[in-house]
């Protein structure tokens, strides 16, 4: 299979741009890299395919998935959560997962790396070939319902990093030497959705519909090949595998420290029943 990656923006614009006012111009249309998975009319495509709005009411939510599986990449989306941002039962998401869409997820060991809004509170969770429970939650320094912001997940063979508007807020290092699972030579795909779970209770449906908006559908990733999974680790073909992306630089580390200290409101590493050896290195 011929290798290829979708490289749309320069490295500078992709990783370090911090402005929150992005238009839909000069972007890939939704249907180029993604497809609707559920929700029927609750997914609305506008601006000639450049913007997608997921709505939830008492009948249904909605979701979409990437068309391809990937072995590494810098995955990003511009997202604006519903205006009813204080309704914690409404969950708006963007995440990487290894279980094919349509197969059972709950109660099944798997890899997953989440960006999930419970109302306006951001949860990042990790499923490391297990059932998860590695949440770090944040109260953000801006209103995520007021405008679009850029949310990114960088994944190479050295670490996985969550960014918001170019600033890192969480890191998951490859610590297989400590016995911590990491998605090496495996494939993940992208999913996004708006939904509510029984565990979170029922939203006030009189405030529905709840609408999460997405744009910026360019895909900066290496399509996974079963016959040659190491191709996605190429430093020459894919910039996010370059040495400058093997670890955070001094400025990024300072940003990470600031967000952990000022904006993280919950950390599984503080719970002895959930913490693991990775907690000592993922800082």
C-alpha positions in Angstrom: 0.0 0.0 0.0 1.4 3.3 -1.0 2.4 5.4 2.0 0.9 8.9 2.4 0.1 11.5 5.0 -2.2 14.5 4.9 0.1 17.5 5.5 -1.9 20.6 5.1 -0.4 23.3 7.3 3.1 24.3 8.1 4.6 23.0 11.4 4.4 26.5 12.9 0.8 27.0 12.1 -0.2 23.5 13.2 1.5 23.3 16.6 2.1 26.8 17.8 -0.7 29.0 16.6 -2.7 30.3 19.6 -5.5 32.4 18.1 -9.0 31.2 18.8 -10.7 32.9 15.8 -10.4 30.4 12.9 -12.6 30.6 9.9 -13.7 27.7 7.7 -11.7 28.9 4.7 -9.0 26.9 3.0 -9.8 23.7 4.9 -10.5 20.2 3.9 -14.2 19.4 3.8 -15.6 17.1 6.4 -16.3 14.2 4.0 -12.7 14.0 2.8 -11.4 12.5 6.0 -14.5 11.7 8.1 -17.9 10.1 7.9 -21.0 10.2 10.1 -21.4 7.2 12.4 -24.7 7.8 14.2 -27.3 10.5 14.9 -28.9 10.9 11.4 -30.3 14.5 11.2 -28.5 15.4 14.5 -25.3 15.9 12.4 -25.6 19.1 10.3 -22.9 20.0 7.7 -22.6 23.7 6.8 -20.3 26.1 4.9 -19.9 23.7 2.0 -18.7 20.9 4.2 -16.3 22.9 6.2 -18.3 23.1 9.5 -20.1 20.4 11.3 -22.7 20.8 14.1 -23.6 17.9 16.4 -26.8 18.3 18.2 -28.4 16.4 21.1 -32.0 16.3 22.3 -34.0 13.7 24.1 -34.2 11.6 21.0 -30.5 11.3 20.1 -27.0 12.7 20.0 -24.6 12.3 17.1 -21.1 11.3 16.2 -18.5 10.9 13.4 -15.3 9.0 12.8 -12.2 9.2 10.6 -12.2 7.0 7.5 -8.7 5.7 8.1 -6.7 4.1 10.9 -3.4 5.7 11.8 -0.1 4.8 13.3 1.0 8.3 14.4 0.1 11.9 13.9 -0.8 15.3 15.1 -4.6 15.1 15.4 -6.5 18.4 15.7 -10.0 19.9 15.7 -11.5 23.3 16.2 -14.3 22.9 18.6 -16.9 25.0 20.4 -19.0 23.3 23.0 -22.8 23.9 23.5 -23.9 27.3 24.8 -25.6 25.6 27.7 -22.1 25.0 29.1 -23.1 24.5 32.7 -25.1 21.3 31.9 -22.6 18.8 33.0 -24.7 15.9 31.8 -23.9 16.9 28.2 -20.6 15.4 26.9 -18.8 16.8 23.9 -15.8 14.8 22.7 -12.8 14.3 20.4 -10.6 11.3 20.9 -8.4 8.5 19.6 -9.4 4.9 20.0 -8.3 1.5 18.7 -11.7 -0.4 18.7 -13.4 -0.2 15.3 -16.6 1.8 15.3 -19.6 -0.4 15.9 -17.8 -3.0 18.1 -18.5 -3.1 21.9 -16.3 -0.8 24.0 -17.6 -0.8 27.6 -15.9 -3.4 29.7 -13.3 -4.1 27.1 -9.5 -3.5 27.5 -8.4 -1.0 24.8 -6.3 2.1 24.0 -8.1 5.4 24.0 -7.0 9.0 24.5 -9.8 11.4 25.3 -10.7 15.1 25.1 -14.2 15.2 26.8 -16.2 18.2 28.0 -18.6 17.5 30.8 -20.4 20.8 30.5 -17.5 23.3 30.4 -15.1 21.1 32.5 -12.5 19.3 30.4 -11.6 15.7 31.1 -8.6 14.0 29.6 -8.7 10.3 30.1 -6.4 7.4 29.1 -7.2 3.8 28.4 -3.8 2.0 28.3 -5.0 -1.4 27.1 -7.3 -1.5 30.1 -10.5 0.1 31.3 -9.2 3.6 31.8 -9.7 5.6 35.1 -6.7 7.8 34.4 -8.5 11.1 34.3 -7.1 14.5 34.7 -9.7 17.3 34.7 -9.3 21.0 34.0 -11.2 24.2 34.6 -10.0 26.1 31.5 -8.7 29.7 31.5 -11.3 30.6 28.8 -14.9 30.0 28.0 -15.0 27.0 25.6 -18.6 27.8 24.6 -17.8 31.4 23.5 -15.6 30.6 20.5 -13.8 27.9 18.6 -10.5 26.7 20.1 -7.9 24.3 18.7 -7.6 21.0 20.5 -4.8 18.6 19.5 -3.4 15.2 20.4 0.2 14.6 19.3 1.1 10.9 19.0 4.5 9.5 18.1 6.6 6.6 19.5 7.9 8.7 22.3 4.8 10.3 23.9 1.2 11.5 23.5 0.6 15.1 24.3 -2.7 17.1 24.6 -2.6 20.7 23.4 -5.1 23.5 23.6 -4.4 26.5 21.3 -0.8 25.2 21.0 -0.1 24.9 24.7 0.4 21.4 26.3 -1.9 20.5 29.2 -1.1 16.8 29.6 1.5 14.3 28.6 1.6 10.5 28.4 5.2 9.2 27.9 6.2 5.9 26.4 7.1 4.1 29.6 6.9 0.5 28.5 10.2 0.0 30.4 8.1 0.6 33.6 5.5 -1.9 32.4 3.1 0.8 31.3 1.3 -0.1 28.0 1.8 2.3 25.0 0.2 2.0 21.5 3.4 0.9 19.7 2.9 -0.5 16.2 -0.9 -0.3 16.7 -3.5 1.7 14.9 -6.0 4.3 16.3 -8.7 6.3 14.6 -10.5 9.5 15.5 -14.0 9.8 16.8 -16.1 12.8 18.0 -19.5 13.0 19.5 -22.1 14.7 21.6 -23.9 12.4 24.0 -24.9 11.7 27.6 -24.3 8.6 29.7 -26.6 7.1 32.3 -23.8 7.7 34.8 -24.0 11.4 34.4 -27.8 11.7 34.9 -30.4 13.3 32.6 -29.9 16.8 31.2 -32.6 19.4 31.4 -34.2 18.6 28.1 -36.1 21.8 28.1 -32.8 23.5 27.2 -32.3 21.2 24.2 -31.0 21.1 21.5 -27.4 21.1 22.8 -25.1 21.8 19.9 -21.3 21.2 19.7 -19.6 22.7 16.6 -16.5 21.4 14.8 -14.3 22.6 12.0 -10.7 22.2 10.7 -10.9 18.7 9.3 -7.5 18.5 7.8 -5.7 15.2 8.8 -2.0 15.3 9.7 -1.4 11.7 10.2 0.2 8.5 8.9 -2.2 5.9 7.6 -1.5 2.6 9.3 -0.2 -0.3 7.2 -0.5 -3.8 8.8 2.4 -5.0 6.6 4.7 -2.2 7.7 3.6 -0.5 11.0 7.1 1.0 11.5 6.5 3.3 8.5 4.5 5.6 10.7 7.7 6.2 12.8 9.6 7.7 9.9 11.3 10.9 10.9 11.8 12.0 7.3 8.3 11.4 6.1 6.3 12.8 9.0 7.4 15.9 10.9 5.8 15.0 14.2 8.3 12.1 14.5 11.3 14.4 14.3 13.6 14.8 17.2 12.2 18.2 18.2 8.9 16.4 19.0 10.4 13.7 21.1 10.0 15.8 24.2 8.7 19.2 25.3 11.0 22.1 24.9 11.6 24.4 27.9 8.8 26.8 27.0 6.3 24.0 26.5 7.3 22.4 29.8 6.7 25.7 31.6 3.3 25.9 30.0 2.5 22.4 31.0 3.5 23.1 34.6 1.4 26.3 34.7 -1.7 24.5 33.5 -1.2 21.6 35.9 -0.8 24.0 38.8 -3.4 26.6 38.0 -6.1 24.8 36.0 -6.0 21.1 36.8 -8.8 20.4 39.3 -8.6 16.6 39.5 -5.7 14.1 39.0 -6.0 10.3 39.2 -2.4 10.2 40.3 -3.5 11.7 43.6 -5.5 8.6 44.3 -3.4 5.7 45.5 -6.0 3.2 44.2 -5.6 4.5 40.6 -2.1 5.9 40.3 0.6 3.9 38.5 4.3 4.1 37.8 3.6 6.4 34.9 2.6 9.2 37.3 6.3 9.8 38.2 7.3 10.4 34.6 4.2 12.1 33.1 5.0 15.6 34.4 
